[in-house]
Amino acid sequence: MAPVSLAHGRALEAFWDFDIPDDLQQGHGCPPLSRQAKRKILGENLARLLGIDLDVQRQRIAADRFSEAQRNLAGAAPQALAEGDWDRRWCWSMNRLPLLWICGAPGTGKSTVAWELFGRLQALGVRTGYVDIDQLGMCYPVIEDDPDRTLIKARNLGAWVETFHAAGAQRLLVSGVAAGQEVETFAKHAPGALITWVLLHAAAGPLRDRLYGLDWDRQMVDETLRYADEVATSSVADVRVDVTGLSVAEVAAHLLEVPVATGDPAPTPTADRHLAALATTPVLWICGARAVGKSTVGWRVFRRLVGAGVRTLFLDLPQLGFLEPAAPDDPHNHRVKAQSLGALIAIAGAHVVVMTGRVEAEDVLAYNQHLPVGAELMLVRLSADRDTLREHLRRRAQGGGWRETGDPLPGSGPAALERWLGEATAENERLERHRLGDTEIGVDGREPEAIASDVFAATPRLQERL
């Protein structure tokens, strides 16, 4: 929310002095506009949604240099800001963003609940950013001093917070596993956020059934249940929610009422936040229309590079741009994604970057502008005919193929699939007309591994790294 301008002071005072006329109250039953209702309209409702403690803010304002100067001019002794004064001085400083981190064992519904909560905050008009922490740490092979990739995730989280704060976010949501010393590391490297830790947990029986329903083998299920027990007893969570028997909507509704952390202004970011990209780092971007197979092929390319011992960063571009409501002049959040992309590449120190995601020809320049010095973009576009797109969409609707947070396709019926097919076909034709990409690779009737081989053949810079 933008700071309130002093030029609006008269309008605010006029509203404060306004009341519903007697004839409307008596003749039409309109209720009077009470002081309490006016306070809620002027900001208390929004402050509650954003997790702002108004008592803390009143005390902070009473002690700031502007209040001190006012008291000195009036010759008054320092004192706390009274409620009556506060009524006419609506303002706050929100230097640190409230961040709700939803953690817990696999199978407790972290990402699903976070996505539901993201949608509810968006519907309320609260500009909210969301990311799954795993999306900030897909860089392999791991390095010796960061075997669990906690440090790279934490550094990337700090950059993500800064980017979304600058883009006007009012709330942040993160989902993913975090326990023990990881909690301290994440908080240290994201000084621009005030984190409220939420632990989702479930009874052993229902959690076991859910994991078996995901086709996990017995060993994986047993290990997860042991981990769930450890987290439940050792977690430093601020809020614990037993999700046993609750729907996703019920859990999200509960979390919507959780007070978020508030505190002091953000300290200076750590000195190691932004690093330079390695010299001449190839950045492979696999793009194309919806459902053409970008993520599936990109993952195959990534695995080959990692298998060859090449430290590679994998980025699923749509997962870096969840910020809603979006800015009117950037409805697809390309600016936010481009800025996040540049920061993550610089921090990772990878020898190769593989990323996937849709893009229009006119937006490529924005991404190029935010790449670190030394990063070299190679754009490979996948194309498909209508029948191939239809089959890919059908498979995604049935829950197959690449799974990602926010995918609107799973569960789609015939009518929705036809709509998606029409849009994907039009997008494929549009990209073909613009000849987007350094190379085009057709995917019709072909397996992902074969397409990945064509990607390497079309990008000599990647072949050099193998």
Buried (B, 14 or more C-beta within 10 A) or exposed (E): EEEBEEEEEEEBEEEBEEEEEEEEBEEEEEEEBEEEEBBBEBBBEBBBBBBBBBEEBBEBBBEEEEBEEEBEEEEEEEEEBEEEBBBEBBEBEBEBBBBBBBBBBBBBBBBBBBBBBBBBBBEEEBBBBBBBBBBBBBBBEEEEEBEEBBBBBBBBBBBBBBBBBEBBBBBBBBBBBBBEEBBEBBBEBBBBBBBBBBBBBBEEEBBBEBBBEEEBEEEBBEEBBEBBEEBBEEBEBBBEBBBEEBEBEBBBBBBBEBEBBBEEEBEEBBEEBBBEBBEEBBBBBBBBBBBBBBBBBBBBBBBBBBEEEBBBBBBBBBBBBBBBBBEEEBEBBBBBBBBBBBBBBBBBBBBBBBBBBBBBEEBBEBBEEBBBEBBEBBBBBBBBEEEBBBEBBBBBBEEEBBEBBBBEBEEBEEEBBEEBBEBBBEBBEEBBEEEBBEBBBBBEEBEBEEBBBBBBEBBEBBEEBE
